[in-house]
Amino acid sequence: MNTNDRVLIVDDDPSLLAALVRHLGERFTIVTTECGENALELIRTQAPFAVMLCDMRMPGMDGIEVLRRAMELSPETIRVMLTGNPDQRTAIDAINQGEVFRFLSKPASITALTAVINEALHRHNVSIR
């Protein structure tokens, strides 16, 4: 595992975060947080993150705002939206404001998440060369 290929996962559901660490942690270096403000602080203080998976509906700052601000702080991080509310407006805003690489609906299978993270890591590694 390359420590430069860290994945930041932002979701307000601690059970989901624990499950993702359990299932993805052997393949990827995973860092998690339950809120957008903490995610932005992690980006400021513990960068770089190659990939960021972010939920849409969270208390305080929604996923679109988190992704938009993350893009400003760390434009090389590949951003992915993971949401239980996949409406068209959310998808449009995630693409236009957060410049997401992929938009996934919950529940996403571990196979699908693994594939998207691998694709995002590849894109990140190609872009930083």
Backbone atoms as SQL, in Angstrom:
CREATE TABLE atoms (id INTEGER PRIMARY KEY, chain TEXT, resi INTEGER, resn TEXT, atom TEXT, x REAL, y REAL, z REAL);
INSERT INTO atoms VALUES
  (1, 'A', 1, 'MET', 'N', 0.829, -1.182, 0.000),
  (2, 'A', 1, 'MET', 'CA', 0.000, 0.000, 0.000),
  (3, 'A', 1, 'MET', 'C', 0.876, 1.249, 0.000),
  (4, 'A', 2, 'ASN', 'N', 0.611, 2.154, -0.878),
  (5, 'A', 2, 'ASN', 'CA', 1.364, 3.391, -0.972),
  (6, 'A', 2, 'ASN', 'C', 0.716, 4.429, -0.061),
  (7, 'A', 3, 'THR', 'N', 1.478, 4.988, 0.862),
  (8, 'A', 3, 'THR', 'CA', 0.902, 5.967, 1.790),
  (9, 'A', 3, 'THR', 'C', 0.543, 7.271, 1.093),
  (10, 'A', 4, 'ASN', 'N', 1.024, 7.495, -0.118),
  (11, 'A', 4, 'ASN', 'CA', 0.632, 8.678, -0.876),
  (12, 'A', 4, 'ASN', 'C', -0.729, 8.495, -1.536),
  (13, 'A', 5, 'ASP', 'N', -1.275, 7.281, -1.475),
  (14, 'A', 5, 'ASP', 'CA', -2.564, 6.983, -2.081),
  (15, 'A', 5, 'ASP', 'C', -3.657, 6.892, -1.019),
  (16, 'A', 6, 'ARG', 'N', -3.669, 7.846, -0.111),
  (17, 'A', 6, 'ARG', 'CA', -4.654, 7.809, 0.968),
  (18, 'A', 6, 'ARG', 'C', -6.036, 8.235, 0.474),
  (19, 'A', 7, 'VAL', 'N', -7.046, 7.629, 1.099),
  (20, 'A', 7, 'VAL', 'CA', -8.434, 7.883, 0.752),
  (21, 'A', 7, 'VAL', 'C', -9.124, 8.479, 1.971),
  (22, 'A', 8, 'LEU', 'N', -9.726, 9.652, 1.804),
  (23, 'A', 8, 'LEU', 'CA', -10.493, 10.309, 2.860),
  (24, 'A', 8, 'LEU', 'C', -11.968, 10.034, 2.613),
  (25, 'A', 9, 'ILE', 'N', -12.648, 9.472, 3.621),
  (26, 'A', 9, 'ILE', 'CA', -14.078, 9.189, 3.508),
  (27, 'A', 9, 'ILE', 'C', -14.813, 10.043, 4.526),
  (28, 'A', 10, 'VAL', 'N', -15.807, 10.802, 4.047),
  (29, 'A', 10, 'VAL', 'CA', -16.572, 11.722, 4.877),
  (30, 'A', 10, 'VAL', 'C', -18.026, 11.284, 4.867),
  (31, 'A', 11, 'ASP', 'N', -18.534, 10.879, 6.032),
  (32, 'A', 11, 'ASP', 'CA', -19.930, 10.453, 6.156),
  (33, 'A', 11, 'ASP', 'C', -20.331, 10.594, 7.618),
  (34, 'A', 12, 'ASP', 'N', -21.546, 11.044, 7.869),
  (35, 'A', 12, 'ASP', 'CA', -21.983, 11.247, 9.246),
  (36, 'A', 12, 'ASP', 'C', -22.471, 9.960, 9.921),
  (37, 'A', 13, 'ASP', 'N', -22.396, 8.838, 9.243),
  (38, 'A', 13, 'ASP', 'CA', -22.827, 7.553, 9.794),
  (39, 'A', 13, 'ASP', 'C', -21.599, 6.762, 10.273),
  (40, 'A', 14, 'PRO', 'N', -21.348, 6.734, 11.589),
  (41, 'A', 14, 'PRO', 'CA', -20.159, 6.036, 12.096),
  (42, 'A', 14, 'PRO', 'C', -20.167, 4.542, 11.797),
  (43, 'A', 15, 'SER', 'N', -21.343, 3.929, 11.729),
  (44, 'A', 15, 'SER', 'CA', -21.422, 2.499, 11.395),
  (45, 'A', 15, 'SER', 'C', -20.971, 2.245, 9.965),
  (46, 'A', 16, 'LEU', 'N', -21.377, 3.108, 9.059),
  (47, 'A', 16, 'LEU', 'CA', -20.950, 2.979, 7.672),
  (48, 'A', 16, 'LEU', 'C', -19.439, 3.177, 7.558),
  (49, 'A', 17, 'LEU', 'N', -18.914, 4.188, 8.235),
  (50, 'A', 17, 'LEU', 'CA', -17.472, 4.423, 8.188),
  (51, 'A', 17, 'LEU', 'C', -16.702, 3.208, 8.698),
  (52, 'A', 18, 'ALA', 'N', -17.157, 2.633, 9.810),
  (53, 'A', 18, 'ALA', 'CA', -16.486, 1.447, 10.364),
  (54, 'A', 18, 'ALA', 'C', -16.527, 0.286, 9.372),
  (55, 'A', 19, 'ALA', 'N', -17.666, 0.096, 8.720),
  (56, 'A', 19, 'ALA', 'CA', -17.796, -0.984, 7.732),
  (57, 'A', 19, 'ALA', 'C', -16.871, -0.749, 6.540),
  (58, 'A', 20, 'LEU', 'N', -16.775, 0.492, 6.085),
  (59, 'A', 20, 'LEU', 'CA', -15.902, 0.786, 4.951),
  (60, 'A', 20, 'LEU', 'C', -14.436, 0.569, 5.306),
  (61, 'A', 21, 'VAL', 'N', -14.049, 0.965, 6.509),
  (62, 'A', 21, 'VAL', 'CA', -12.671, 0.711, 6.947),
  (63, 'A', 21, 'VAL', 'C', -12.412, -0.792, 7.007),
  (64, 'A', 22, 'ARG', 'N', -13.362, -1.527, 7.542),
  (65, 'A', 22, 'ARG', 'CA', -13.219, -2.984, 7.661),
  (66, 'A', 22, 'ARG', 'C', -13.070, -3.643, 6.286),
  (67, 'A', 23, 'HIS', 'N', -13.864, -3.201, 5.316),
  (68, 'A', 23, 'HIS', 'CA', -13.867, -3.851, 3.999),
  (69, 'A', 23, 'HIS', 'C', -12.827, -3.295, 3.030),
  (70, 'A', 24, 'LEU', 'N', -12.472, -2.031, 3.174),
  (71, 'A', 24, 'LEU', 'CA', -11.543, -1.414, 2.227),
  (72, 'A', 24, 'LEU', 'C', -10.140, -1.211, 2.799),
  (73, 'A', 25, 'GLY', 'N', -10.020, -1.300, 4.105),
  (74, 'A', 25, 'GLY', 'CA', -8.764, -0.975, 4.781),
  (75, 'A', 25, 'GLY', 'C', -7.596, -1.877, 4.451),
  (76, 'A', 26, 'GLU', 'N', -7.856, -3.075, 3.986),
  (77, 'A', 26, 'GLU', 'CA', -6.751, -3.962, 3.592),
  (78, 'A', 26, 'GLU', 'C', -6.174, -3.575, 2.234),
  (79, 'A', 27, 'ARG', 'N', -6.989, -2.930, 1.408),
  (80, 'A', 27, 'ARG', 'CA', -6.556, -2.559, 0.057),
  (81, 'A', 27, 'ARG', 'C', -6.055, -1.122, -0.033),
  (82, 'A', 28, 'PHE', 'N', -6.603, -0.243, 0.826),
  (83, 'A', 28, 'PHE', 'CA', -6.312, 1.186, 0.732),
  (84, 'A', 28, 'PHE', 'C', -5.991, 1.745, 2.115),
  (85, 'A', 29, 'THR', 'N', -5.264, 2.865, 2.132),
  (86, 'A', 29, 'THR', 'CA', -5.031, 3.595, 3.370),
  (87, 'A', 29, 'THR', 'C', -6.216, 4.545, 3.548),
  (88, 'A', 30, 'ILE', 'N', -7.073, 4.239, 4.521),
  (89, 'A', 30, 'ILE', 'CA', -8.337, 4.962, 4.710),
  (90, 'A', 30, 'ILE', 'C', -8.236, 5.883, 5.926),
  (91, 'A', 31, 'VAL', 'N', -8.708, 7.117, 5.754),
  (92, 'A', 31, 'VAL', 'CA', -8.879, 8.075, 6.846),
  (93, 'A', 31, 'VAL', 'C', -10.352, 8.476, 6.808),
  (94, 'A', 32, 'THR', 'N', -11.009, 8.497, 7.965),
  (95, 'A', 32, 'THR', 'CA', -12.438, 8.826, 7.990),
  (96, 'A', 32, 'THR', 'C', -12.716, 10.002, 8.913),
  (97, 'A', 33, 'THR', 'N', -13.834, 10.650, 8.636),
  (98, 'A', 33, 'THR', 'CA', -14.358, 11.683, 9.519),
  (99, 'A', 33, 'THR', 'C', -15.866, 11.767, 9.312),
  (100, 'A', 34, 'GLU', 'N', -16.553, 12.239, 10.354),
  (101, 'A', 34, 'GLU', 'CA', -18.014, 12.294, 10.326),
  (102, 'A', 34, 'GLU', 'C', -18.584, 13.656, 9.946),
  (103, 'A', 35, 'CYS', 'N', -17.733, 14.646, 9.662),
  (104, 'A', 35, 'CYS', 'CA', -18.297, 15.944, 9.270),
  (105, 'A', 35, 'CYS', 'C', -17.384, 16.682, 8.300),
  (106, 'A', 36, 'GLY', 'N', -17.996, 17.587, 7.571),
  (107, 'A', 36, 'GLY', 'CA', -17.291, 18.341, 6.550),
  (108, 'A', 36, 'GLY', 'C', -16.197, 19.230, 7.090),
  (109, 'A', 37, 'GLU', 'N', -16.457, 19.914, 8.183),
  (110, 'A', 37, 'GLU', 'CA', -15.434, 20.796, 8.776),
  (111, 'A', 37, 'GLU', 'C', -14.188, 20.009, 9.126),
  (112, 'A', 38, 'ASN', 'N', -14.363, 18.828, 9.727),
  (113, 'A', 38, 'ASN', 'CA', -13.207, 17.991, 10.063),
  (114, 'A', 38, 'ASN', 'C', -12.480, 17.538, 8.802),
  (115, 'A', 39, 'ALA', 'N', -13.236, 17.225, 7.753),
  (116, 'A', 39, 'ALA', 'CA', -12.624, 16.804, 6.492),
  (117, 'A', 39, 'ALA', 'C', -11.726, 17.907, 5.946),
  (118, 'A', 40, 'LEU', 'N', -12.213, 19.129, 5.964),
  (119, 'A', 40, 'LEU', 'CA', -11.424, 20.246, 5.448),
  (120, 'A', 40, 'LEU', 'C', -10.184, 20.483, 6.305),
  (121, 'A', 41, 'GLU', 'N', -10.322, 20.309, 7.603),
  (122, 'A', 41, 'GLU', 'CA', -9.172, 20.449, 8.498),
  (123, 'A', 41, 'GLU', 'C', -8.135, 19.348, 8.212),
  (124, 'A', 42, 'LEU', 'N', -8.603, 18.129, 7.975),
  (125, 'A', 42, 'LEU', 'CA', -7.688, 17.037, 7.625),
  (126, 'A', 42, 'LEU', 'C', -6.950, 17.350, 6.321),
  (127, 'A', 43, 'ILE', 'N', -7.652, 17.906, 5.355),
  (128, 'A', 43, 'ILE', 'CA', -7.015, 18.271, 4.090),
  (129, 'A', 43, 'ILE', 'C', -5.960, 19.347, 4.322),
  (130, 'A', 44, 'ARG', 'N', -6.280, 20.317, 5.169),
  (131, 'A', 44, 'ARG', 'CA', -5.321, 21.389, 5.460),
  (132, 'A', 44, 'ARG', 'C', -4.089, 20.879, 6.203),
  (133, 'A', 45, 'THR', 'N', -4.282, 19.925, 7.119),
  (134, 'A', 45, 'THR', 'CA', -3.193, 19.531, 8.014),
  (135, 'A', 45, 'THR', 'C', -2.536, 18.195, 7.685),
  (136, 'A', 46, 'GLN', 'N', -3.227, 17.328, 6.946),
  (137, 'A', 46, 'GLN', 'CA', -2.691, 15.992, 6.690),
  (138, 'A', 46, 'GLN', 'C', -2.639, 15.631, 5.216),
  (139, 'A', 47, 'ALA', 'N', -2.701, 16.621, 4.359),
  (140, 'A', 47, 'ALA', 'CA', -2.632, 16.371, 2.918),
  (141, 'A', 47, 'ALA', 'C', -1.299, 15.727, 2.585),
  (142, 'A', 48, 'PRO', 'N', -1.189, 15.014, 1.494),
  (143, 'A', 48, 'PRO', 'CA', -2.196, 14.897, 0.448),
  (144, 'A', 48, 'PRO', 'C', -3.097, 13.677, 0.631),
  (145, 'A', 49, 'PHE', 'N', -4.296, 13.803, 0.099),
  (146, 'A', 49, 'PHE', 'CA', -5.214, 12.674, -0.058),
  (147, 'A', 49, 'PHE', 'C', -5.386, 12.493, -1.557),
  (148, 'A', 50, 'ALA', 'N', -5.241, 11.281, -2.021),
  (149, 'A', 50, 'ALA', 'CA', -5.397, 11.013, -3.446),
  (150, 'A', 50, 'ALA', 'C', -6.866, 11.035, -3.842),
  (151, 'A', 51, 'VAL', 'N', -7.722, 10.492, -2.961),
  (152, 'A', 51, 'VAL', 'CA', -9.151, 10.351, -3.256),
  (153, 'A', 51, 'VAL', 'C', -9.951, 10.792, -2.039),
  (154, 'A', 52, 'MET', 'N', -11.105, 11.396, -2.313),
  (155, 'A', 52, 'MET', 'CA', -12.043, 11.776, -1.257),
  (156, 'A', 52, 'MET', 'C', -13.425, 11.280, -1.646),
  (157, 'A', 53, 'LEU', 'N', -14.028, 10.449, -0.790),
  (158, 'A', 53, 'LEU', 'CA', -15.422, 10.029, -0.946),
  (159, 'A', 53, 'LEU', 'C', -16.232, 10.836, 0.054),
  (160, 'A', 54, 'CYS', 'N', -17.300, 11.464, -0.397),
  (161, 'A', 54, 'CYS', 'CA', -18.063, 12.339, 0.480),
  (162, 'A', 54, 'CYS', 'C', -19.563, 12.086, 0.342),
  (163, 'A', 55, 'ASP', 'N', -20.219, 11.969, 1.488),
  (164, 'A', 55, 'ASP', 'CA', -21.675, 11.862, 1.547),
  (165, 'A', 55, 'ASP', 'C', -22.279, 13.223, 1.203),
  (166, 'A', 56, 'MET', 'N', -23.546, 13.239, 0.816),
  (167, 'A', 56, 'MET', 'CA', -24.222, 14.489, 0.502),
  (168, 'A', 56, 'MET', 'C', -24.907, 15.093, 1.723),
  (169, 'A', 57, 'ARG', 'N', -25.769, 14.322, 2.363),
  (170, 'A', 57, 'ARG', 'CA', -26.588, 14.841, 3.456),
  (171, 'A', 57, 'ARG', 'C', -25.877, 14.626, 4.791),
  (172, 'A', 58, 'MET', 'N', -25.355, 15.723, 5.340),
  (173, 'A', 58, 'MET', 'CA', -24.696, 15.688, 6.642),
  (174, 'A', 58, 'MET', 'C', -25.101, 16.934, 7.404),
  (175, 'A', 59, 'PRO', 'N', -25.128, 16.850, 8.732),
  (176, 'A', 59, 'PRO', 'CA', -25.429, 18.053, 9.521),
  (177, 'A', 59, 'PRO', 'C', -24.358, 19.119, 9.284),
  (178, 'A', 60, 'GLY', 'N', -24.777, 20.359, 9.362),
  (179, 'A', 60, 'GLY', 'CA', -23.821, 21.445, 9.161),
  (180, 'A', 60, 'GLY', 'C', -23.609, 21.708, 7.687),
  (181, 'A', 61, 'MET', 'N', -22.487, 21.294, 7.174),
  (182, 'A', 61, 'MET', 'CA', -22.103, 21.538, 5.796),
  (183, 'A', 61, 'MET', 'C', -22.483, 20.329, 4.929),
  (184, 'A', 62, 'ASP', 'N', -23.209, 20.566, 3.833),
  (185, 'A', 62, 'ASP', 'CA', -23.564, 19.431, 2.967),
  (186, 'A', 62, 'ASP', 'C', -22.375, 19.029, 2.095),
  (187, 'A', 63, 'GLY', 'N', -22.504, 17.879, 1.448),
  (188, 'A', 63, 'GLY', 'CA', -21.423, 17.318, 0.663),
  (189, 'A', 63, 'GLY', 'C', -20.974, 18.191, -0.495),
  (190, 'A', 64, 'ILE', 'N', -21.889, 18.918, -1.121),
  (191, 'A', 64, 'ILE', 'CA', -21.524, 19.795, -2.236),
  (192, 'A', 64, 'ILE', 'C', -20.551, 20.863, -1.747),
  (193, 'A', 65, 'GLU', 'N', -20.861, 21.471, -0.613),
  (194, 'A', 65, 'GLU', 'CA', -19.993, 22.509, -0.054),
  (195, 'A', 65, 'GLU', 'C', -18.643, 21.927, 0.355),
  (196, 'A', 66, 'VAL', 'N', -18.664, 20.752, 0.965),
  (197, 'A', 66, 'VAL', 'CA', -17.407, 20.093, 1.360),
  (198, 'A', 66, 'VAL', 'C', -16.555, 19.826, 0.124),
  (199, 'A', 67, 'LEU', 'N', -17.141, 19.271, -0.919),
  (200, 'A', 67, 'LEU', 'CA', -16.401, 18.971, -2.142),
  (201, 'A', 67, 'LEU', 'C', -15.876, 20.236, -2.818),
  (202, 'A', 68, 'ARG', 'N', -16.690, 21.273, -2.842),
  (203, 'A', 68, 'ARG', 'CA', -16.274, 22.542, -3.460),
  (204, 'A', 68, 'ARG', 'C', -15.071, 23.123, -2.722),
  (205, 'A', 69, 'ARG', 'N', -15.155, 23.146, -1.397),
  (206, 'A', 69, 'ARG', 'CA', -14.050, 23.697, -0.610),
  (207, 'A', 69, 'ARG', 'C', -12.824, 22.791, -0.642),
  (208, 'A', 70, 'ALA', 'N', -13.033, 21.482, -0.682),
  (209, 'A', 70, 'ALA', 'CA', -11.912, 20.543, -0.796),
  (210, 'A', 70, 'ALA', 'C', -11.178, 20.754, -2.113),
  (211, 'A', 71, 'MET', 'N', -11.930, 21.030, -3.180),
  (212, 'A', 71, 'MET', 'CA', -11.326, 21.274, -4.486),
  (213, 'A', 71, 'MET', 'C', -10.420, 22.506, -4.428),
  (214, 'A', 72, 'GLU', 'N', -10.837, 23.536, -3.711),
  (215, 'A', 72, 'GLU', 'CA', -10.028, 24.743, -3.583),
  (216, 'A', 72, 'GLU', 'C', -8.749, 24.469, -2.785),
  (217, 'A', 73, 'LEU', 'N', -8.870, 23.667, -1.728),
  (218, 'A', 73, 'LEU', 'CA', -7.721, 23.369, -0.879),
  (219, 'A', 73, 'LEU', 'C', -6.756, 22.370, -1.500),
  (220, 'A', 74, 'SER', 'N', -7.295, 21.407, -2.235),
  (221, 'A', 74, 'SER', 'CA', -6.481, 20.304, -2.755),
  (222, 'A', 74, 'SER', 'C', -6.999, 19.881, -4.129),
  (223, 'A', 75, 'PRO', 'N', -6.739, 20.689, -5.153),
  (224, 'A', 75, 'PRO', 'CA', -7.300, 20.401, -6.475),
  (225, 'A', 75, 'PRO', 'C', -6.847, 19.066, -7.066),
  (226, 'A', 76, 'GLU', 'N', -5.722, 18.531, -6.603),
  (227, 'A', 76, 'GLU', 'CA', -5.240, 17.255, -7.143),
  (228, 'A', 76, 'GLU', 'C', -5.968, 16.051, -6.566),
  (229, 'A', 77, 'THR', 'N', -6.709, 16.240, -5.465),
  (230, 'A', 77, 'THR', 'CA', -7.482, 15.144, -4.882),
  (231, 'A', 77, 'THR', 'C', -8.666, 14.813, -5.792),
  (232, 'A', 78, 'ILE', 'N', -8.849, 13.547, -6.094),
  (233, 'A', 78, 'ILE', 'CA', -9.968, 13.108, -6.930),
  (234, 'A', 78, 'ILE', 'C', -11.184, 12.940, -6.018),
  (235, 'A', 79, 'ARG', 'N', -12.277, 13.616, -6.366),
  (236, 'A', 79, 'ARG', 'CA', -13.457, 13.662, -5.512),
  (237, 'A', 79, 'ARG', 'C', -14.576, 12.762, -6.038),
  (238, 'A', 80, 'VAL', 'N', -15.230, 12.037, -5.105),
  (239, 'A', 80, 'VAL', 'CA', -16.329, 11.128, -5.422),
  (240, 'A', 80, 'VAL', 'C', -17.482, 11.421, -4.475),
  (241, 'A', 81, 'MET', 'N', -18.692, 11.543, -5.007),
  (242, 'A', 81, 'MET', 'CA', -19.895, 11.725, -4.197),
  (243, 'A', 81, 'MET', 'C', -20.522, 10.364, -3.953),
  (244, 'A', 82, 'LEU', 'N', -20.834, 10.077, -2.695),
  (245, 'A', 82, 'LEU', 'CA', -21.503, 8.839, -2.292),
  (246, 'A', 82, 'LEU', 'C', -22.735, 9.263, -1.505),
  (247, 'A', 83, 'THR', 'N', -23.925, 9.040, -2.068),
  (248, 'A', 83, 'THR', 'CA', -25.116, 9.577, -1.430),
  (249, 'A', 83, 'THR', 'C', -26.296, 8.607, -1.444),
  (250, 'A', 84, 'GLY', 'N', -27.106, 8.717, -0.429),
  (251, 'A', 84, 'GLY', 'CA', -28.343, 7.952, -0.353),
  (252, 'A', 84, 'GLY', 'C', -29.504, 8.681, -1.004),
  (253, 'A', 85, 'ASN', 'N', -29.276, 9.899, -1.476),
  (254, 'A', 85, 'ASN', 'CA', -30.317, 10.722, -2.096),
  (255, 'A', 85, 'ASN', 'C', -29.886, 11.138, -3.496),
  (256, 'A', 86, 'PRO', 'N', -29.872, 10.193, -4.438),
  (257, 'A', 86, 'PRO', 'CA', -29.317, 10.482, -5.766),
  (258, 'A', 86, 'PRO', 'C', -30.302, 11.169, -6.710),
  (259, 'A', 87, 'ASP', 'N', -30.635, 12.427, -6.436),
  (260, 'A', 87, 'ASP', 'CA', -31.513, 13.135, -7.357),
  (261, 'A', 87, 'ASP', 'C', -30.685, 13.892, -8.398),
  (262, 'A', 88, 'GLN', 'N', -31.342, 14.324, -9.438),
  (263, 'A', 88, 'GLN', 'CA', -30.650, 14.971, -10.549),
  (264, 'A', 88, 'GLN', 'C', -29.973, 16.276, -10.122),
  (265, 'A', 89, 'ARG', 'N', -30.619, 17.064, -9.291),
  (266, 'A', 89, 'ARG', 'CA', -30.039, 18.341, -8.847),
  (267, 'A', 89, 'ARG', 'C', -28.744, 18.110, -8.069),
  (268, 'A', 90, 'THR', 'N', -28.748, 17.084, -7.194),
  (269, 'A', 90, 'THR', 'CA', -27.547, 16.765, -6.432),
  (270, 'A', 90, 'THR', 'C', -26.414, 16.373, -7.372),
  (271, 'A', 91, 'ALA', 'N', -26.722, 15.547, -8.355),
  (272, 'A', 91, 'ALA', 'CA', -25.702, 15.114, -9.312),
  (273, 'A', 91, 'ALA', 'C', -25.142, 16.298, -10.101),
  (274, 'A', 92, 'ILE', 'N', -26.014, 17.168, -10.562),
  (275, 'A', 92, 'ILE', 'CA', -25.577, 18.343, -11.325),
  (276, 'A', 92, 'ILE', 'C', -24.688, 19.233, -10.466),
  (277, 'A', 93, 'ASP', 'N', -25.117, 19.502, -9.226),
  (278, 'A', 93, 'ASP', 'CA', -24.322, 20.349, -8.336),
  (279, 'A', 93, 'ASP', 'C', -22.984, 19.702, -7.983),
  (280, 'A', 94, 'ALA', 'N', -22.982, 18.390, -7.770),
  (281, 'A', 94, 'ALA', 'CA', -21.731, 17.690, -7.453),
  (282, 'A', 94, 'ALA', 'C', -20.743, 17.810, -8.611),
  (283, 'A', 95, 'ILE', 'N', -21.243, 17.703, -9.823),
  (284, 'A', 95, 'ILE', 'CA', -20.381, 17.799, -11.002),
  (285, 'A', 95, 'ILE', 'C', -19.934, 19.237, -11.227),
  (286, 'A', 96, 'ASN', 'N', -20.867, 20.172, -11.213),
  (287, 'A', 96, 'ASN', 'CA', -20.546, 21.556, -11.550),
  (288, 'A', 96, 'ASN', 'C', -19.796, 22.296, -10.450),
  (289, 'A', 97, 'GLN', 'N', -20.123, 22.035, -9.191),
  (290, 'A', 97, 'GLN', 'CA', -19.493, 22.771, -8.104),
  (291, 'A', 97, 'GLN', 'C', -18.335, 22.008, -7.466),
  (292, 'A', 98, 'GLY', 'N', -18.490, 20.699, -7.328),
  (293, 'A', 98, 'GLY', 'CA', -17.461, 19.900, -6.677),
  (294, 'A', 98, 'GLY', 'C', -16.544, 19.183, -7.635),
  (295, 'A', 99, 'GLU', 'N', -16.838, 19.285, -8.927),
  (296, 'A', 99, 'GLU', 'CA', -16.052, 18.625, -9.974),
  (297, 'A', 99, 'GLU', 'C', -15.721, 17.181, -9.599),
  (298, 'A', 100, 'VAL', 'N', -16.791, 16.415, -9.303),
  (299, 'A', 100, 'VAL', 'CA', -16.594, 15.021, -8.897),
  (300, 'A', 100, 'VAL', 'C', -16.202, 14.152, -10.089),
  (301, 'A', 101, 'PHE', 'N', -15.432, 13.123, -9.773),
  (302, 'A', 101, 'PHE', 'CA', -14.990, 12.137, -10.752),
  (303, 'A', 101, 'PHE', 'C', -16.088, 11.104, -10.982),
  (304, 'A', 102, 'ARG', 'N', -16.742, 10.683, -9.909),
  (305, 'A', 102, 'ARG', 'CA', -17.831, 9.712, -9.979),
  (306, 'A', 102, 'ARG', 'C', -18.907, 10.100, -8.969),
  (307, 'A', 103, 'PHE', 'N', -20.123, 9.649, -9.249),
  (308, 'A', 103, 'PHE', 'CA', -21.285, 9.884, -8.397),
  (309, 'A', 103, 'PHE', 'C', -21.886, 8.518, -8.107),
  (310, 'A', 104, 'LEU', 'N', -21.832, 8.064, -6.846),
  (311, 'A', 104, 'LEU', 'CA', -22.325, 6.739, -6.474),
  (312, 'A', 104, 'LEU', 'C', -23.535, 6.849, -5.556),
  (313, 'A', 105, 'SER', 'N', -24.485, 5.945, -5.731),
  (314, 'A', 105, 'SER', 'CA', -25.657, 5.872, -4.867),
  (315, 'A', 105, 'SER', 'C', -25.437, 4.840, -3.772),
  (316, 'A', 106, 'LYS', 'N', -25.917, 5.175, -2.575),
  (317, 'A', 106, 'LYS', 'CA', -25.915, 4.209, -1.470),
  (318, 'A', 106, 'LYS', 'C', -27.138, 3.327, -1.610),
  (319, 'A', 107, 'PRO', 'N', -27.066, 2.085, -1.271),
  (320, 'A', 107, 'PRO', 'CA', -25.843, 1.405, -0.842),
  (321, 'A', 107, 'PRO', 'C', -25.025, 1.001, -2.059),
  (322, 'A', 108, 'ALA', 'N', -23.738, 1.306, -2.017),
  (323, 'A', 108, 'ALA', 'CA', -22.827, 0.892, -3.087),
  (324, 'A', 108, 'ALA', 'C', -22.105, -0.363, -2.618),
  (325, 'A', 109, 'SER', 'N', -21.934, -1.297, -3.500),
  (326, 'A', 109, 'SER', 'CA', -21.252, -2.543, -3.135),
  (327, 'A', 109, 'SER', 'C', -19.763, -2.267, -2.913),
  (328, 'A', 110, 'ILE', 'N', -19.144, -3.113, -2.130),
  (329, 'A', 110, 'ILE', 'CA', -17.700, -3.006, -1.906),
  (330, 'A', 110, 'ILE', 'C', -16.960, -3.171, -3.231),
  (331, 'A', 111, 'THR', 'N', -17.478, -4.036, -4.093),
  (332, 'A', 111, 'THR', 'CA', -16.870, -4.226, -5.411),
  (333, 'A', 111, 'THR', 'C', -16.901, -2.925, -6.208),
  (334, 'A', 112, 'ALA', 'N', -18.042, -2.244, -6.212),
  (335, 'A', 112, 'ALA', 'CA', -18.171, -0.974, -6.942),
  (336, 'A', 112, 'ALA', 'C', -17.279, 0.094, -6.327),
  (337, 'A', 113, 'LEU', 'N', -17.266, 0.182, -4.995),
  (338, 'A', 113, 'LEU', 'CA', -16.422, 1.177, -4.322),
  (339, 'A', 113, 'LEU', 'C', -14.943, 0.920, -4.616),
  (340, 'A', 114, 'THR', 'N', -14.541, -0.340, -4.559),
  (341, 'A', 114, 'THR', 'CA', -13.150, -0.694, -4.840),
  (342, 'A', 114, 'THR', 'C', -12.772, -0.292, -6.260),
  (343, 'A', 115, 'ALA', 'N', -13.643, -0.575, -7.210),
  (344, 'A', 115, 'ALA', 'CA', -13.371, -0.228, -8.605),
  (345, 'A', 115, 'ALA', 'C', -13.244, 1.284, -8.785),
  (346, 'A', 116, 'VAL', 'N', -14.148, 2.041, -8.184),
  (347, 'A', 116, 'VAL', 'CA', -14.107, 3.504, -8.319),
  (348, 'A', 116, 'VAL', 'C', -12.859, 4.067, -7.649),
  (349, 'A', 117, 'ILE', 'N', -12.505, 3.568, -6.474),
  (350, 'A', 117, 'ILE', 'CA', -11.298, 4.051, -5.803),
  (351, 'A', 117, 'ILE', 'C', -10.063, 3.718, -6.636),
  (352, 'A', 118, 'ASN', 'N', -10.003, 2.518, -7.187),
  (353, 'A', 118, 'ASN', 'CA', -8.869, 2.165, -8.044),
  (354, 'A', 118, 'ASN', 'C', -8.786, 3.075, -9.273),
  (355, 'A', 119, 'GLU', 'N', -9.917, 3.362, -9.901),
  (356, 'A', 119, 'GLU', 'CA', -9.940, 4.270, -11.053),
  (357, 'A', 119, 'GLU', 'C', -9.493, 5.671, -10.646),
  (358, 'A', 120, 'ALA', 'N', -9.987, 6.134, -9.498),
  (359, 'A', 120, 'ALA', 'CA', -9.630, 7.465, -9.011),
  (360, 'A', 120, 'ALA', 'C', -8.140, 7.540, -8.668),
  (361, 'A', 121, 'LEU', 'N', -7.601, 6.491, -8.057),
  (362, 'A', 121, 'LEU', 'CA', -6.169, 6.461, -7.743),
  (363, 'A', 121, 'LEU', 'C', -5.342, 6.503, -9.022),
  (364, 'A', 122, 'HIS', 'N', -5.782, 5.773, -10.023),
  (365, 'A', 122, 'HIS', 'CA', -5.076, 5.787, -11.307),
  (366, 'A', 122, 'HIS', 'C', -5.093, 7.211, -11.889),
  (367, 'A', 123, 'ARG', 'N', -6.246, 7.833, -11.894),
  (368, 'A', 123, 'ARG', 'CA', -6.364, 9.195, -12.426),
  (369, 'A', 123, 'ARG', 'C', -5.481, 10.157, -11.639),
  (370, 'A', 124, 'HIS', 'N', -5.495, 10.033, -10.314),
  (371, 'A', 124, 'HIS', 'CA', -4.669, 10.888, -9.466),
  (372, 'A', 124, 'HIS', 'C', -3.184, 10.700, -9.795),
  (373, 'A', 125, 'ASN', 'N', -2.754, 9.469, -9.881),
  (374, 'A', 125, 'ASN', 'CA', -1.339, 9.186, -10.123),
  (375, 'A', 125, 'ASN', 'C', -0.891, 9.652, -11.505),
  (376, 'A', 126, 'VAL', 'N', -1.758, 9.560, -12.496),
  (377, 'A', 126, 'VAL', 'CA', -1.436, 10.052, -13.833),
  (378, 'A', 126, 'VAL', 'C', -1.349, 11.587, -13.819),
  (379, 'A', 127, 'SER', 'N', -2.249, 12.220, -13.081),
  (380, 'A', 127, 'SER', 'CA', -2.304, 13.697, -13.101),
  (381, 'A', 127, 'SER', 'C', -1.156, 14.358, -12.340),
  (382, 'A', 128, 'ILE', 'N', -0.566, 13.654, -11.370),
  (383, 'A', 128, 'ILE', 'CA', 0.511, 14.300, -10.597),
  (384, 'A', 128, 'ILE', 'C', 1.895, 14.031, -11.173),
  (385, 'A', 129, 'ARG', 'N', 1.976, 13.267, -12.224),
  (386, 'A', 129, 'ARG', 'CA', 3.290, 13.003, -12.862),
  (387, 'A', 129, 'ARG', 'C', 3.825, 14.189, -13.585);
